[in-house]
């Protein structure tokens, strides 16, 4: 069973602490991905917009470099993939298939040519904003956030044209609405849950979940306890509550995993690291979820969007 995890911040952690992506004490490393494969893992490059106000781009490039350095060192077991064929080939050879994403469009510096260069560098997915306002859109942390700017609209159009997945996690509600109106391709909310189950601005309302279904996109379940139940502690069953609610609204085809490992301070009991993800599927099987639905949640839904958008 292929497991696709659409979001982790591990490359940022290894970049900051000068640690190895292959084996480390973080929530995720290549060794554990290999042991619980086949795996497709998105690696996000995030530069905090306040801390790195003047130069988010250098930092984003440094984090992406972490993933490429790992590929050079472990080329027999780890491959940066830029197409669904490349993913298929990597998995066939028993490698972890890595996808590059960027968390926040600050690094574009308002310039579409930077977006195109990042695409050429292998980036196949981007979150338009993080929690704050940037040149593209307002993030979820902006009170009464506005929708997309003119530049933000151009970025979405260009991403559709290039074959980059537009990621709406972290956007404010107005920005989400604008993206869903203009995107001609399926979008993802790589690491967001249901707001009806857990009231957080980072989670999606029922009408947003239905919009994702209409768009053909996928929502990735986030394992952060505060996005599961608004406390420091959670269990696998708290994740299951989000699965049940999202499936009840959208059916089987619009839900996946975006665990947010190494971007979260508290993980649920039994889901402490990426090697634990299969435990969620075991729990779903105990609850009589069909093998077909479990395989879709584990990875096939995200694989569908990857095939459609990046080809
Ligand atoms: Zn995030």
py3Dmol code that shows the C-alpha trace and the ligand (Angstrom):
import py3Dmol

protein = """\
ATOM      1  CA  UNK A   1       0.000   0.000   0.000  1.00  0.00           C
ATOM      2  CA  UNK A   2       1.459   3.333  -1.086  1.00  0.00           C
ATOM      3  CA  UNK A   3       1.553   5.988   1.635  1.00  0.00           C
ATOM      4  CA  UNK A   4       1.649   9.610   0.492  1.00  0.00           C
ATOM      5  CA  UNK A   5       2.293  12.230   3.181  1.00  0.00           C
ATOM      6  CA  UNK A   6       1.708  15.659   1.671  1.00  0.00           C
ATOM      7  CA  UNK A   7       3.489  17.726   4.327  1.00  0.00           C
ATOM      8  CA  UNK A   8       6.453  17.615   6.683  1.00  0.00           C
ATOM      9  CA  UNK A   9       8.906  20.246   7.934  1.00  0.00           C
ATOM     10  CA  UNK A  10      11.754  17.820   8.504  1.00  0.00           C
ATOM     11  CA  UNK A  11      14.100  19.384   5.928  1.00  0.00           C
ATOM     12  CA  UNK A  12      13.800  22.654   7.854  1.00  0.00           C
ATOM     13  CA  UNK A  13      14.728  20.850  11.088  1.00  0.00           C
ATOM     14  CA  UNK A  14      17.763  19.179   9.542  1.00  0.00           C
ATOM     15  CA  UNK A  15      18.784  22.484   7.933  1.00  0.00           C
ATOM     16  CA  UNK A  16      18.610  24.373  11.236  1.00  0.00           C
ATOM     17  CA  UNK A  17      20.294  21.691  13.342  1.00  0.00           C
ATOM     18  CA  UNK A  18      22.715  20.451  10.684  1.00  0.00           C
ATOM     19  CA  UNK A  19      21.393  16.909  11.044  1.00  0.00           C
ATOM     20  CA  UNK A  20      21.004  14.068   8.592  1.00  0.00           C
ATOM     21  CA  UNK A  21      17.775  13.520   6.682  1.00  0.00           C
ATOM     22  CA  UNK A  22      18.559   9.795   6.504  1.00  0.00           C
ATOM     23  CA  UNK A  23      18.599   9.078  10.226  1.00  0.00           C
ATOM     24  CA  UNK A  24      17.774  11.494  13.034  1.00  0.00           C
ATOM     25  CA  UNK A  25      15.773  12.006  16.230  1.00  0.00           C
ATOM     26  CA  UNK A  26      13.026  14.048  14.568  1.00  0.00           C
ATOM     27  CA  UNK A  27       9.546  12.808  13.683  1.00  0.00           C
ATOM     28  CA  UNK A  28      10.671  11.582  10.277  1.00  0.00           C
ATOM     29  CA  UNK A  29      13.727  10.305   8.458  1.00  0.00           C
ATOM     30  CA  UNK A  30      14.433   8.403   5.257  1.00  0.00           C
ATOM     31  CA  UNK A  31      15.349   5.230   7.157  1.00  0.00           C
ATOM     32  CA  UNK A  32      11.915   5.033   8.793  1.00  0.00           C
ATOM     33  CA  UNK A  33      10.173   5.897   5.518  1.00  0.00           C
ATOM     34  CA  UNK A  34      11.986   2.982   3.851  1.00  0.00           C
ATOM     35  CA  UNK A  35      11.013   0.612   6.645  1.00  0.00           C
ATOM     36  CA  UNK A  36       7.319   1.440   6.243  1.00  0.00           C
ATOM     37  CA  UNK A  37       7.254   1.894   2.460  1.00  0.00           C
ATOM     38  CA  UNK A  38       6.351   2.339  -0.311  1.00  0.00           C
ATOM     39  CA  UNK A  39       6.367   6.041   0.479  1.00  0.00           C
ATOM     40  CA  UNK A  40       5.865   9.352  -1.295  1.00  0.00           C
ATOM     41  CA  UNK A  41       6.935  12.182   1.008  1.00  0.00           C
ATOM     42  CA  UNK A  42       6.440  15.907   0.395  1.00  0.00           C
ATOM     43  CA  UNK A  43       9.223  18.021   1.946  1.00  0.00           C
ATOM     44  CA  UNK A  44       8.209  21.627   2.578  1.00  0.00           C
ATOM     45  CA  UNK A  45      10.606  24.563   2.572  1.00  0.00           C
ATOM     46  CA  UNK A  46       9.397  27.148   5.063  1.00  0.00           C
ATOM     47  CA  UNK A  47      11.055  30.462   5.902  1.00  0.00           C
ATOM     48  CA  UNK A  48       9.314  32.298   8.732  1.00  0.00           C
ATOM     49  CA  UNK A  49       8.125  35.535   7.101  1.00  0.00           C
ATOM     50  CA  UNK A  50       8.807  37.656  10.216  1.00  0.00           C
ATOM     51  CA  UNK A  51      12.190  36.191  11.096  1.00  0.00           C
ATOM     52  CA  UNK A  52      13.517  36.187   7.517  1.00  0.00           C
ATOM     53  CA  UNK A  53      11.621  39.179   6.209  1.00  0.00           C
ATOM     54  CA  UNK A  54      14.326  40.392   3.860  1.00  0.00           C
ATOM     55  CA  UNK A  55      15.484  37.107   2.449  1.00  0.00           C
ATOM     56  CA  UNK A  56      13.104  34.180   2.613  1.00  0.00           C
ATOM     57  CA  UNK A  57      14.363  32.967  -0.779  1.00  0.00           C
ATOM     58  CA  UNK A  58      17.906  32.072   0.396  1.00  0.00           C
ATOM     59  CA  UNK A  59      16.485  30.123   3.273  1.00  0.00           C
ATOM     60  CA  UNK A  60      14.008  28.291   1.057  1.00  0.00           C
ATOM     61  CA  UNK A  61      16.870  27.377  -1.292  1.00  0.00           C
ATOM     62  CA  UNK A  62      18.939  26.148   1.675  1.00  0.00           C
ATOM     63  CA  UNK A  63      16.126  23.857   2.827  1.00  0.00           C
ATOM     64  CA  UNK A  64      15.567  22.493  -0.699  1.00  0.00           C
ATOM     65  CA  UNK A  65      19.320  21.866  -0.841  1.00  0.00           C
ATOM     66  CA  UNK A  66      18.973  19.573   2.193  1.00  0.00           C
ATOM     67  CA  UNK A  67      16.734  17.279   0.169  1.00  0.00           C
ATOM     68  CA  UNK A  68      19.067  17.306  -2.847  1.00  0.00           C
ATOM     69  CA  UNK A  69      22.086  16.596  -0.613  1.00  0.00           C
ATOM     70  CA  UNK A  70      20.233  13.573   0.784  1.00  0.00           C
ATOM     71  CA  UNK A  71      19.567  12.408  -2.781  1.00  0.00           C
ATOM     72  CA  UNK A  72      23.283  12.670  -3.607  1.00  0.00           C
ATOM     73  CA  UNK A  73      24.278  10.685  -0.525  1.00  0.00           C
ATOM     74  CA  UNK A  74      21.535   8.061  -0.716  1.00  0.00           C
ATOM     75  CA  UNK A  75      20.715   7.915  -4.426  1.00  0.00           C
ATOM     76  CA  UNK A  76      20.044   4.180  -4.219  1.00  0.00           C
ATOM     77  CA  UNK A  77      17.286   4.722  -1.656  1.00  0.00           C
ATOM     78  CA  UNK A  78      15.943   8.257  -2.104  1.00  0.00           C
ATOM     79  CA  UNK A  79      14.855  10.171  -5.228  1.00  0.00           C
ATOM     80  CA  UNK A  80      13.551  13.713  -5.719  1.00  0.00           C
ATOM     81  CA  UNK A  81      10.652  13.267  -8.146  1.00  0.00           C
ATOM     82  CA  UNK A  82       9.212  15.813 -10.556  1.00  0.00           C
ATOM     83  CA  UNK A  83       6.593  13.697 -12.336  1.00  0.00           C
ATOM     84  CA  UNK A  84       4.253  10.850 -11.538  1.00  0.00           C
ATOM     85  CA  UNK A  85       6.340   8.584 -13.804  1.00  0.00           C
ATOM     86  CA  UNK A  86       9.407   9.440 -11.727  1.00  0.00           C
ATOM     87  CA  UNK A  87       7.451   8.545  -8.587  1.00  0.00           C
ATOM     88  CA  UNK A  88       6.392   5.205 -10.102  1.00  0.00           C
ATOM     89  CA  UNK A  89      10.009   4.442 -11.109  1.00  0.00           C
ATOM     90  CA  UNK A  90      11.388   5.376  -7.671  1.00  0.00           C
ATOM     91  CA  UNK A  91       8.828   3.220  -5.866  1.00  0.00           C
ATOM     92  CA  UNK A  92       9.480   0.293  -8.215  1.00  0.00           C
ATOM     93  CA  UNK A  93      13.171   0.488  -7.309  1.00  0.00           C
ATOM     94  CA  UNK A  94      12.329   0.479  -3.602  1.00  0.00           C
ATOM     95  CA  UNK A  95      13.247   4.144  -3.094  1.00  0.00           C
ATOM     96  CA  UNK A  96      11.468   6.835  -1.128  1.00  0.00           C
ATOM     97  CA  UNK A  97       9.885   9.232  -3.643  1.00  0.00           C
ATOM     98  CA  UNK A  98      10.405  12.813  -2.453  1.00  0.00           C
ATOM     99  CA  UNK A  99       8.380  15.786  -3.666  1.00  0.00           C
ATOM    100  CA  UNK A 100       9.467  19.389  -3.093  1.00  0.00           C
ATOM    101  CA  UNK A 101       7.038  22.014  -1.870  1.00  0.00           C
ATOM    102  CA  UNK A 102       7.271  25.572  -0.598  1.00  0.00           C
ATOM    103  CA  UNK A 103       5.301  26.843   2.383  1.00  0.00           C
ATOM    104  CA  UNK A 104       4.517  30.497   1.664  1.00  0.00           C
ATOM    105  CA  UNK A 105       4.948  32.618  -1.466  1.00  0.00           C
ATOM    106  CA  UNK A 106       7.061  35.341   0.205  1.00  0.00           C
ATOM    107  CA  UNK A 107      10.148  33.845  -1.414  1.00  0.00           C
ATOM    108  CA  UNK A 108       8.877  34.790  -4.888  1.00  0.00           C
ATOM    109  CA  UNK A 109       9.526  38.463  -4.056  1.00  0.00           C
ATOM    110  CA  UNK A 110       6.566  39.375  -6.238  1.00  0.00           C
ATOM    111  CA  UNK A 111       8.273  37.981  -9.339  1.00  0.00           C
ATOM    112  CA  UNK A 112       6.787  35.213 -11.515  1.00  0.00           C
ATOM    113  CA  UNK A 113      10.225  34.413 -12.930  1.00  0.00           C
ATOM    114  CA  UNK A 114      11.249  33.200  -9.451  1.00  0.00           C
ATOM    115  CA  UNK A 115       8.257  30.844  -9.486  1.00  0.00           C
ATOM    116  CA  UNK A 116       9.333  29.460 -12.855  1.00  0.00           C
ATOM    117  CA  UNK A 117      12.922  28.993 -11.631  1.00  0.00           C
ATOM    118  CA  UNK A 118      11.690  27.152  -8.539  1.00  0.00           C
ATOM    119  CA  UNK A 119       9.668  24.900 -10.836  1.00  0.00           C
ATOM    120  CA  UNK A 120      12.818  24.190 -12.851  1.00  0.00           C
ATOM    121  CA  UNK A 121      14.509  23.359  -9.555  1.00  0.00           C
ATOM    122  CA  UNK A 122      11.923  20.624  -9.029  1.00  0.00           C
ATOM    123  CA  UNK A 123       9.347  22.331  -6.810  1.00  0.00           C
ATOM    124  CA  UNK A 124       5.958  20.839  -7.665  1.00  0.00           C
ATOM    125  CA  UNK A 125       3.706  22.295  -4.965  1.00  0.00           C
ATOM    126  CA  UNK A 126       3.365  25.603  -3.105  1.00  0.00           C
ATOM    127  CA  UNK A 127       1.276  27.006  -0.281  1.00  0.00           C
ATOM    128  CA  UNK A 128       0.417  30.541  -1.332  1.00  0.00           C
ATOM    129  CA  UNK A 129       0.652  31.987   2.165  1.00  0.00           C
ATOM    130  CA  UNK A 130       1.650  30.969   5.641  1.00  0.00           C
ATOM    131  CA  UNK A 131      -0.321  32.504   8.527  1.00  0.00           C
ATOM    132  CA  UNK A 132       0.246  36.148   7.628  1.00  0.00           C
ATOM    133  CA  UNK A 133      -0.360  38.513   4.729  1.00  0.00           C
ATOM    134  CA  UNK A 134       2.101  38.371   1.849  1.00  0.00           C
ATOM    135  CA  UNK A 135       2.197  39.643  -1.743  1.00  0.00           C
ATOM    136  CA  UNK A 136      -0.087  36.799  -2.842  1.00  0.00           C
ATOM    137  CA  UNK A 137      -2.776  36.507  -0.200  1.00  0.00           C
ATOM    138  CA  UNK A 138      -3.680  36.784   3.485  1.00  0.00           C
ATOM    139  CA  UNK A 139      -2.991  33.814   5.730  1.00  0.00           C
ATOM    140  CA  UNK A 140      -5.349  32.205   8.212  1.00  0.00           C
ATOM    141  CA  UNK A 141      -3.872  34.226  11.076  1.00  0.00           C
ATOM    142  CA  UNK A 142      -4.977  37.585   9.623  1.00  0.00           C
ATOM    143  CA  UNK A 143      -8.211  38.791  11.228  1.00  0.00           C
ATOM    144  CA  UNK A 144     -10.756  39.565   8.450  1.00  0.00           C
ATOM    145  CA  UNK A 145      -8.213  38.386   5.891  1.00  0.00           C
ATOM    146  CA  UNK A 146      -8.605  39.479   2.288  1.00  0.00           C
ATOM    147  CA  UNK A 147      -8.552  37.240  -0.769  1.00  0.00           C
ATOM    148  CA  UNK A 148      -5.911  36.912  -3.469  1.00  0.00           C
ATOM    149  CA  UNK A 149      -4.012  39.950  -4.729  1.00  0.00           C
ATOM    150  CA  UNK A 150      -3.569  40.511  -8.452  1.00  0.00           C
ATOM    151  CA  UNK A 151      -0.139  38.888  -8.148  1.00  0.00           C
ATOM    152  CA  UNK A 152      -1.647  35.976  -6.209  1.00  0.00           C
ATOM    153  CA  UNK A 153      -4.064  35.380  -9.085  1.00  0.00           C
ATOM    154  CA  UNK A 154      -1.201  35.418 -11.581  1.00  0.00           C
ATOM    155  CA  UNK A 155       0.665  32.895  -9.445  1.00  0.00           C
ATOM    156  CA  UNK A 156      -2.306  30.493  -9.392  1.00  0.00           C
ATOM    157  CA  UNK A 157      -2.718  30.795 -13.182  1.00  0.00           C
ATOM    158  CA  UNK A 158       1.001  30.223 -13.724  1.00  0.00           C
ATOM    159  CA  UNK A 159       1.059  27.227 -11.351  1.00  0.00           C
ATOM    160  CA  UNK A 160      -1.893  25.701 -13.238  1.00  0.00           C
ATOM    161  CA  UNK A 161      -0.033  26.228 -16.512  1.00  0.00           C
ATOM    162  CA  UNK A 162       3.332  24.905 -15.269  1.00  0.00           C
ATOM    163  CA  UNK A 163       1.894  21.875 -13.510  1.00  0.00           C
ATOM    164  CA  UNK A 164       2.475  22.834  -9.879  1.00  0.00           C
ATOM    165  CA  UNK A 165      -0.036  21.847  -7.212  1.00  0.00           C
ATOM    166  CA  UNK A 166      -1.705  24.831  -5.515  1.00  0.00           C
ATOM    167  CA  UNK A 167      -1.873  24.183  -1.769  1.00  0.00           C
ATOM    168  CA  UNK A 168      -4.598  26.104   0.114  1.00  0.00           C
ATOM    169  CA  UNK A 169      -3.629  25.121   3.680  1.00  0.00           C
ATOM    170  CA  UNK A 170      -2.855  28.229   5.801  1.00  0.00           C
ATOM    171  CA  UNK A 171      -4.914  30.537   3.544  1.00  0.00           C
ATOM    172  CA  UNK A 172      -7.631  32.692   5.079  1.00  0.00           C
ATOM    173  CA  UNK A 173     -11.202  31.872   4.062  1.00  0.00           C
ATOM    174  CA  UNK A 174     -11.419  34.676   1.459  1.00  0.00           C
ATOM    175  CA  UNK A 175      -8.204  33.485  -0.197  1.00  0.00           C
ATOM    176  CA  UNK A 176      -9.451  29.892  -0.201  1.00  0.00           C
ATOM    177  CA  UNK A 177     -12.631  31.027  -1.970  1.00  0.00           C
ATOM    178  CA  UNK A 178     -10.695  32.956  -4.628  1.00  0.00           C
ATOM    179  CA  UNK A 179      -8.341  30.042  -5.366  1.00  0.00           C
ATOM    180  CA  UNK A 180     -11.220  27.588  -5.714  1.00  0.00           C
ATOM    181  CA  UNK A 181     -12.925  29.992  -8.118  1.00  0.00           C
ATOM    182  CA  UNK A 182      -9.982  30.517 -10.438  1.00  0.00           C
ATOM    183  CA  UNK A 183      -7.953  27.297 -10.310  1.00  0.00           C
ATOM    184  CA  UNK A 184      -8.526  25.155 -13.393  1.00  0.00           C
ATOM    185  CA  UNK A 185      -6.759  22.237 -11.690  1.00  0.00           C
ATOM    186  CA  UNK A 186      -7.472  20.226  -8.540  1.00  0.00           C
ATOM    187  CA  UNK A 187      -5.967  21.857  -5.439  1.00  0.00           C
ATOM    188  CA  UNK A 188      -4.818  20.338  -2.175  1.00  0.00           C
ATOM    189  CA  UNK A 189      -5.115  21.432   1.438  1.00  0.00           C
ATOM    190  CA  UNK A 190      -1.985  19.494   2.341  1.00  0.00           C
ATOM    191  CA  UNK A 191      -2.229  19.675   6.140  1.00  0.00           C
ATOM    192  CA  UNK A 192      -5.645  20.794   7.429  1.00  0.00           C
ATOM    193  CA  UNK A 193      -8.526  19.095   9.268  1.00  0.00           C
ATOM    194  CA  UNK A 194     -12.247  19.682   9.766  1.00  0.00           C
ATOM    195  CA  UNK A 195     -13.292  22.887  11.551  1.00  0.00           C
ATOM    196  CA  UNK A 196     -16.670  21.359  12.506  1.00  0.00           C
ATOM    197  CA  UNK A 197     -14.816  18.661  14.474  1.00  0.00           C
ATOM    198  CA  UNK A 198     -12.112  20.985  15.880  1.00  0.00           C
ATOM    199  CA  UNK A 199     -12.638  24.729  15.745  1.00  0.00           C
ATOM    200  CA  UNK A 200      -9.356  26.145  14.452  1.00  0.00           C
ATOM    201  CA  UNK A 201      -8.702  28.721  11.752  1.00  0.00           C
ATOM    202  CA  UNK A 202      -6.241  26.216  10.256  1.00  0.00           C
ATOM    203  CA  UNK A 203      -9.027  23.682   9.671  1.00  0.00           C
ATOM    204  CA  UNK A 204     -11.586  23.715   6.854  1.00  0.00           C
ATOM    205  CA  UNK A 205     -15.295  24.470   7.178  1.00  0.00           C
ATOM    206  CA  UNK A 206     -17.869  22.035   5.837  1.00  0.00           C
ATOM    207  CA  UNK A 207     -18.536  24.264   2.836  1.00  0.00           C
ATOM    208  CA  UNK A 208     -14.786  24.462   2.100  1.00  0.00           C
ATOM    209  CA  UNK A 209     -14.569  20.654   2.239  1.00  0.00           C
ATOM    210  CA  UNK A 210     -17.442  20.434  -0.238  1.00  0.00           C
ATOM    211  CA  UNK A 211     -15.672  22.983  -2.458  1.00  0.00           C
ATOM    212  CA  UNK A 212     -12.567  20.729  -2.442  1.00  0.00           C
ATOM    213  CA  UNK A 213     -14.734  17.784  -3.479  1.00  0.00           C
ATOM    214  CA  UNK A 214     -16.248  19.777  -6.380  1.00  0.00           C
ATOM    215  CA  UNK A 215     -12.753  20.858  -7.433  1.00  0.00           C
ATOM    216  CA  UNK A 216     -11.483  17.256  -7.407  1.00  0.00           C
ATOM    217  CA  UNK A 217      -8.859  18.088  -4.781  1.00  0.00           C
ATOM    218  CA  UNK A 218      -7.680  16.373  -1.614  1.00  0.00           C
ATOM    219  CA  UNK A 219      -7.384  17.364   2.065  1.00  0.00           C
ATOM    220  CA  UNK A 220      -4.439  15.937   4.033  1.00  0.00           C
ATOM    221  CA  UNK A 221      -5.109  14.982   7.670  1.00  0.00           C
ATOM    222  CA  UNK A 222      -2.886  16.984  10.041  1.00  0.00           C
ATOM    223  CA  UNK A 223      -1.728  15.152  13.199  1.00  0.00           C
ATOM    224  CA  UNK A 224      -1.182  18.283  15.316  1.00  0.00           C
ATOM    225  CA  UNK A 225      -3.170  17.741  18.523  1.00  0.00           C
ATOM    226  CA  UNK A 226      -4.405  21.342  18.526  1.00  0.00           C
ATOM    227  CA  UNK A 227      -5.900  20.852  15.057  1.00  0.00           C
ATOM    228  CA  UNK A 228      -7.410  17.522  16.160  1.00  0.00           C
ATOM    229  CA  UNK A 229      -9.047  18.495  19.462  1.00  0.00           C
ATOM    230  CA  UNK A 230      -7.593  21.850  20.593  1.00  0.00           C
ATOM    231  CA  UNK A 231      -5.506  20.330  23.414  1.00  0.00           C
ATOM    232  CA  UNK A 232      -1.929  19.087  23.887  1.00  0.00           C
ATOM    233  CA  UNK A 233      -3.041  15.445  23.873  1.00  0.00           C
ATOM    234  CA  UNK A 234      -4.843  13.329  21.319  1.00  0.00           C
ATOM    235  CA  UNK A 235      -5.232   9.726  20.222  1.00  0.00           C
ATOM    236  CA  UNK A 236      -5.592   7.910  16.921  1.00  0.00           C
ATOM    237  CA  UNK A 237      -9.355   8.024  17.449  1.00  0.00           C
ATOM    238  CA  UNK A 238      -9.235  11.827  17.353  1.00  0.00           C
ATOM    239  CA  UNK A 239      -7.816  11.500  13.839  1.00  0.00           C
ATOM    240  CA  UNK A 240     -10.553   8.974  13.030  1.00  0.00           C
ATOM    241  CA  UNK A 241     -13.228  11.539  14.012  1.00  0.00           C
ATOM    242  CA  UNK A 242     -11.879  13.857  11.311  1.00  0.00           C
ATOM    243  CA  UNK A 243     -11.746  10.980   8.818  1.00  0.00           C
ATOM    244  CA  UNK A 244     -15.390  10.150   9.521  1.00  0.00           C
ATOM    245  CA  UNK A 245     -16.576  13.727   9.215  1.00  0.00           C
ATOM    246  CA  UNK A 246     -14.616  14.507   6.053  1.00  0.00           C
ATOM    247  CA  UNK A 247     -15.711  11.244   4.377  1.00  0.00           C
ATOM    248  CA  UNK A 248     -19.340  11.899   5.371  1.00  0.00           C
ATOM    249  CA  UNK A 249     -19.200  15.210   3.472  1.00  0.00           C
ATOM    250  CA  UNK A 250     -16.920  14.435   0.548  1.00  0.00           C
ATOM    251  CA  UNK A 251     -17.097  10.657   0.088  1.00  0.00           C
ATOM    252  CA  UNK A 252     -13.989   8.536  -0.387  1.00  0.00           C
ATOM    253  CA  UNK A 253     -11.944  10.432  -2.926  1.00  0.00           C
ATOM    254  CA  UNK A 254     -10.874  13.682  -1.285  1.00  0.00           C
ATOM    255  CA  UNK A 255      -8.972  12.745   1.860  1.00  0.00           C
ATOM    256  CA  UNK A 256      -5.345  11.804   2.457  1.00  0.00           C
ATOM    257  CA  UNK A 257      -2.485  12.292   4.922  1.00  0.00           C
ATOM    258  CA  UNK A 258      -0.526  15.514   5.558  1.00  0.00           C
ATOM    259  CA  UNK A 259       0.821  14.700   8.992  1.00  0.00           C
ATOM    260  CA  UNK A 260       2.897  17.895   9.447  1.00  0.00           C
ATOM    261  CA  UNK A 261       5.698  15.969  11.167  1.00  0.00           C
ATOM    262  CA  UNK A 262       8.470  18.173  12.536  1.00  0.00           C
ATOM    263  CA  UNK A 263       6.165  21.166  12.147  1.00  0.00           C
ATOM    264  CA  UNK A 264       4.113  20.292  15.237  1.00  0.00           C
ATOM    265  CA  UNK A 265       4.917  20.350  18.957  1.00  0.00           C
ATOM    266  CA  UNK A 266       2.467  17.664  20.053  1.00  0.00           C
ATOM    267  CA  UNK A 267       1.621  14.411  18.289  1.00  0.00           C
ATOM    268  CA  UNK A 268      -1.195  11.981  19.114  1.00  0.00           C
ATOM    269  CA  UNK A 269      -0.456   8.900  21.220  1.00  0.00           C
ATOM    270  CA  UNK A 270       0.423   6.133  18.800  1.00  0.00           C
ATOM    271  CA  UNK A 271       1.347   8.554  15.983  1.00  0.00           C
ATOM    272  CA  UNK A 272       4.606   9.914  17.396  1.00  0.00           C
ATOM    273  CA  UNK A 273       6.531   9.652  14.159  1.00  0.00           C
ATOM    274  CA  UNK A 274       6.176   8.788  10.492  1.00  0.00           C
ATOM    275  CA  UNK A 275       6.851   5.096  11.196  1.00  0.00           C
ATOM    276  CA  UNK A 276       3.526   5.062  13.106  1.00  0.00           C
ATOM    277  CA  UNK A 277       1.291   6.131  10.188  1.00  0.00           C
ATOM    278  CA  UNK A 278       0.302   2.513   9.360  1.00  0.00           C
ATOM    279  CA  UNK A 279      -1.278   2.316  12.843  1.00  0.00           C
ATOM    280  CA  UNK A 280      -3.966   4.721  11.642  1.00  0.00           C
ATOM    281  CA  UNK A 281      -4.858   2.357   8.791  1.00  0.00           C
ATOM    282  CA  UNK A 282      -4.915  -0.624  11.183  1.00  0.00           C
ATOM    283  CA  UNK A 283      -7.385   1.291  13.354  1.00  0.00           C
ATOM    284  CA  UNK A 284      -9.558   2.122  10.323  1.00  0.00           C
ATOM    285  CA  UNK A 285      -9.533  -1.571   9.336  1.00  0.00           C
ATOM    286  CA  UNK A 286     -10.673  -2.504  12.875  1.00  0.00           C
ATOM    287  CA  UNK A 287     -13.553  -0.057  12.398  1.00  0.00           C
ATOM    288  CA  UNK A 288     -14.552  -1.883   9.191  1.00  0.00           C
ATOM    289  CA  UNK A 289     -13.322   0.706   6.718  1.00  0.00           C
ATOM    290  CA  UNK A 290     -12.863  -1.125   3.414  1.00  0.00           C
ATOM    291  CA  UNK A 291      -9.388  -1.872   2.046  1.00  0.00           C
ATOM    292  CA  UNK A 292     -10.252   0.312  -0.964  1.00  0.00           C
ATOM    293  CA  UNK A 293     -11.050   3.329   1.183  1.00  0.00           C
ATOM    294  CA  UNK A 294      -7.969   2.803   3.359  1.00  0.00           C
ATOM    295  CA  UNK A 295      -5.747   2.659   0.260  1.00  0.00           C
ATOM    296  CA  UNK A 296      -7.296   5.884  -1.025  1.00  0.00           C
ATOM    297  CA  UNK A 297      -6.700   7.667   2.280  1.00  0.00           C
ATOM    298  CA  UNK A 298      -3.187   6.246   2.537  1.00  0.00           C
ATOM    299  CA  UNK A 299      -2.078   7.541  -0.830  1.00  0.00           C
ATOM    300  CA  UNK A 300      -4.196   6.877  -3.903  1.00  0.00           C
ATOM    301  CA  UNK A 301      -6.205  10.095  -3.615  1.00  0.00           C
ATOM    302  CA  UNK A 302      -3.078  12.262  -3.501  1.00  0.00           C
ATOM    303  CA  UNK A 303      -1.544  10.155  -6.292  1.00  0.00           C
ATOM    304  CA  UNK A 304      -4.586  10.959  -8.450  1.00  0.00           C
ATOM    305  CA  UNK A 305      -4.063  14.711  -7.990  1.00  0.00           C
ATOM    306  CA  UNK A 306      -0.310  14.399  -8.604  1.00  0.00           C
ATOM    307  CA  UNK A 307      -0.980  12.565 -11.893  1.00  0.00           C
ATOM    308  CA  UNK A 308      -3.571  15.107 -12.952  1.00  0.00           C
ATOM    309  CA  UNK A 309      -1.658  18.269 -12.069  1.00  0.00           C
ATOM    310  CA  UNK A 310       2.061  17.602 -12.525  1.00  0.00           C
ATOM    311  CA  UNK A 311       1.587  14.710 -14.982  1.00  0.00           C
TER     312      UNK A 311
END
"""
ligand_1 = """\
1
ZN
Zn 2.072 24.501 7.989
"""
view = py3Dmol.view(width=600, height=400)
view.addModel(protein, "pdb")
view.setStyle({"model": 0}, {"cartoon": {"style": "trace"}})
view.addModel(ligand_1, "xyz")
view.setStyle({"model": 1}, {"stick": {}})
view.zoomTo()
view.show()
